[in-house]
């Protein structure tokens, strides 16, 4: 009887664990760039929990705040495609220029208050 009770509690505990959505955000950026040249950075991704999705690209130097440089179009999960964004940024100064992609979940195609769902790893471009 103790075994049956323990198994019952284990199945209740497993049922209470929330399911996690599947998704990813991939960021592509060059490793190096020359001062004055234009850097092309792109990102794509999807998340099966967000009905509508948008990816935005952000950059920063050092430990400064992140600044949004470009956003892609809003896409529907039901359309089956990934959200995508591309930015072209001029490498103005020497040093490390960091980029990241943020995927936003939206409740409609015209949602004015998107919620950040996922953030990519940071890619650093060494500007020489």
TORVEXTOR-55536 format. One line per 5 residues: number of its first residue (from 0); their letters; for each residue x, y, z of N, C-alpha, C. Coordinates in steps of 0.001 Angstrom, whole numbers, plus 500000, padded with zeros to 6 digits. Last residue first. Layout:
NUM = a = X:Y:Z:X:Y:Z:X:Y:Z | ...
END
This chain:
127 = xxxxx = 538821:546572:464035:540256:546899:463994:540533:548011:463031 | 536466:545153:466097:536658:546189:465086:538106:546645:465166 | 535164:542101:466644:536353:542891:466958:536601:543864:465810 | 531993:541394:467691:532771:541683:466489:533948:542554:466919 | 530398:538952:469558:531268:540125:469611:532072:540224:468324
122 = xxxxx = 527180:537914:470351:528269:537790:469377:529080:539080:469426 | 525406:536290:472928:526021:537530:472451:527143:537194:471472 | 522593:534154:472262:523912:534393:472840:524461:535687:472242 | 519252:535576:472188:520363:534776:471660:521605:534963:472528 | 516352:535281:474113:517483:536122:473737:518613:535211:473276
117 = xxxxx = 512765:535107:474067:514087:534474:474042:515132:535497:473637 | 510604:536850:474583:510511:535413:474850:511884:534779:474974 | 509303:539992:475496:510510:539236:475125:510378:537765:475536 | 506206:540967:474151:506886:540450:475341:508137:539692:474904 | 504761:543949:472715:505356:542611:472623:506131:542257:473891
112 = xxxxx = 502465:545890:472437:503207:545585:473665:503790:544171:473605 | 500940:546136:470200:501801:547282:470525:502663:547036:471767 | 500193:543837:467688:500350:544026:469137:501345:545152:469415 | 499481:543035:465161:499689:544470:465391:499805:544805:466879 | 499051:540332:465212:500034:540836:464251:500371:542304:464491
107 = xxxxx = 498884:539495:468724:498285:539703:467404:499364:540262:466481 | 500544:538982:470811:499214:538373:470857:498458:538544:469549 | 504005:538059:470455:502926:539027:470319:501588:538298:470349 | 507284:537745:471642:505998:537103:471411:504916:538169:471400 | 510500:538391:470303:509332:538873:471033:508116:538044:470647
102 = xxxxx = 513866:537681:470619:512601:537277:470014:511470:537737:470916 | 516778:539423:470068:515708:539208:471039:514451:538832:470266 | 520239:539033:469588:518903:539026:468995:517900:538729:470096 | 523165:541088:469912:522306:539996:470358:520964:540133:469642 | 526569:542187:469699:525225:542076:469137:524489:540943:469837
97 = xxxxx = 529255:544452:470383:528458:543274:470717:527069:543360:470095 | 532391:545242:469473:531015:545655:469228:530156:544411:469407 | 535496:546087:470789:534467:545059:470669:533087:545664:470502 | 537583:548292:468774:537170:547607:469998:536097:546574:469714 | 537268:551445:467045:537997:550210:467370:537460:549616:468668
92 = xxxxx = 534200:552651:465571:535331:552757:466504:535998:551405:466695 | 532221:552075:463638:532761:553431:463742:534032:553525:464583 | 530902:550092:461502:531885:549919:462573:532654:551227:462722 | 527509:550385:460784:528856:550864:460459:529752:550716:461689 | 525311:547720:460200:525814:548701:461165:527229:549096:460770
87 = xxxxx = 522436:546334:459200:523727:546761:458656:524188:547929:459512 | 520474:543507:460077:520902:544890:460330:522245:545120:459666 | 517612:541473:459856:518951:541774:459360:519248:543236:459642 | 515538:538816:461033:515913:540234:461046:517340:540362:460534 | 512722:536579:461217:514060:536942:460744:514273:538439:460862
82 = xxxxx = 510944:533703:462268:511077:535155:462323:512519:535473:461942 | 510234:530946:460074:510966:531559:461178:510846:533073:461114 | 506966:529649:459155:508296:530193:458897:508940:530755:460147 | 504338:528821:459667:505408:527834:459635:506805:528359:459387 | 502002:530098:460066:502559:530178:458709:503752:529243:458555
77 = xxxxx = 501575:529885:462774:500806:529005:461897:501314:529027:460457 | 503069:531957:463804:503546:530589:464023:502848:529636:463057 | 503526:534794:461765:502607:533927:462488:503214:532538:462628 | 505741:537585:462190:505308:536380:461481:504404:535554:462384 | 506739:540884:461644:506004:539981:462523:505521:538801:461690
72 = xxxxx = 510011:541558:460311:508553:541565:460214:507958:540609:461243 | 512728:542665:462453:512148:542017:461286:510638:542138:461306 | 514508:545564:463444:513527:544518:463738:513021:543938:462429 | 517546:547103:464613:516652:546668:463537:515686:545617:464056 | 518731:548080:466927:519194:548598:465639:518299:548188:464472
67 = xxxxx = 518441:548982:470281:517811:548278:469172:518243:548913:467851 | 521046:548735:472572:520274:549628:471713:519724:548829:470541 | 521954:548103:475965:521660:547585:474636:520787:548583:473890 | 524303:550164:477774:522970:549594:477584:522816:549090:476146 | 527798:549173:478123:526715:550140:477916:525380:549410:477752
62 = xxxxx = 530121:547830:478414:529028:547448:479309:527853:548414:479201 | 531187:547784:475052:531528:547674:476468:530358:547167:477289 | 528487:548679:472997:529938:548610:473163:530215:548577:474652 | 525712:547009:471377:526300:547830:472434:527813:547719:472357 | 522588:546223:469706:524043:546294:469819:524443:547144:471012
57 = xxxxx = 519990:543988:468572:520477:545046:469456:521994:545044:469448 | 517257:543065:466547:518698:543022:466790:519099:544229:467619 | 514246:541194:466948:514928:542483:466856:516403:542281:467185 | 511667:539248:465624:513043:539285:466126:513598:540680:465908 | 508411:538199:466512:509243:539196:465829:510636:539126:466449
52 = xxxxx = 505395:536261:466236:506777:536446:466681:507462:537532:465866 | 502364:534886:467447:503037:535816:466550:504409:536111:467123 | 502199:532826:469334:501376:532774:468129:501951:533686:467051 | 504655:531098:471066:504212:532432:470651:503430:532326:469342 | 505509:528513:471393:504558:529047:472367:503990:530395:471942
47 = xxxxx = 507471:527784:469600:506142:527216:469403:505108:527714:470410 | 509522:530032:468052:509119:529558:469372:507697:529041:469243 | 512428:530736:466055:511010:530457:466229:510770:529991:467657 | 514749:532676:464039:514338:531801:465118:512844:531605:465150 | 517615:534598:463091:516371:533906:462771:516023:533012:463941
42 = xxxxx = 519627:537402:462174:519123:536458:463168:517855:535811:462638 | 522637:539126:461169:521298:538590:460929:520930:537593:462013 | 524624:541854:460210:524273:540919:461278:522863:540423:460990 | 527219:543332:458537:525881:542767:458374:525681:541696:459434 | 528972:546346:458822:528839:544977:459315:527400:544533:459068
37 = xxxxx = 530906:548486:456876:529562:548124:457307:529519:546643:457661 | 533910:550187:457989:533188:549240:457139:531808:548945:457728 | 535144:551737:459904:534537:552404:458761:533751:551490:457842 | 537524:549327:460790:536889:550600:461132:536367:551250:459850 | 536775:545961:459813:537653:547129:459767:536856:548379:460135
32 = xxxxx = 536003:543118:461844:535624:544115:460837:536613:545266:460911 | 535425:539687:462843:536221:540917:462784:535669:541837:461704 | 533378:537820:462785:534246:537881:463971:535045:539175:464014 | 529990:538622:461749:531409:538352:461478:532225:538439:462767 | 527067:536830:462847:527830:538082:462745:529276:537728:462421
27 = xxxxx = 523944:535513:463531:525116:535398:462670:525768:536765:462536 | 521981:533747:465850:522551:535034:465462:523804:534790:464631 | 518947:532102:466523:520317:532003:466012:520765:533359:465495 | 516845:530918:468932:517204:532134:468202:518669:532000:467809 | 514200:528563:469479:515605:528952:469434:515750:530258:468674
22 = xxxxx = 511976:526251:471183:512302:527387:470342:513782:527682:470393 | 509293:524836:472920:510507:524628:472139:510741:525850:471269 | 508139:525316:476268:508024:525515:474824:509370:525266:474152 | 507636:522931:478788:508405:524068:478281:508288:524125:476765 | 505010:522195:481041:505729:521861:479810:506449:523105:479317
17 = xxxxx = 505262:522113:484626:504814:522726:483376:505656:522271:482187 | 504369:519542:486790:505511:520209:486168:505066:520811:484837 | 502218:518065:487633:502249:519473:488016:503408:520235:487382 | 502710:515470:486898:501659:516182:486184:501693:517676:486481 | 504634:514772:488777:505017:514889:487373:503973:515661:486575
12 = xxxxx = 503043:514708:491095:504150:515657:491008:504581:515849:489556 | 501346:512587:490470:500780:513922:490678:501877:514969:490538 | 503180:510494:490396:502471:510851:489168:501806:512216:489290 | 504035:510483:493063:505002:510763:492004:504294:511167:490716 | 501698:509759:494382:502273:511080:494617:503266:511453:493526
7 = xxxxx = 501432:507129:493380:500386:508124:493137:500908:509533:493333 | 503714:505924:494418:503572:506052:492967:502515:507085:492607 | 503071:506056:497140:504254:506765:496646:504174:506956:495135 | 500805:504383:497223:500700:505795:497608:501866:506606:497079 | 501981:501946:496459:500920:502532:495643:500771:504016:495948
2 = xxx = 503734:501555:498608:504274:501700:497262:503241:502361:496348 | 501989:501240:500710:502887:502399:500727:503467:502643:499343 | 500817:498823:500000:500000:500000:500000:500871:501254:500000
END
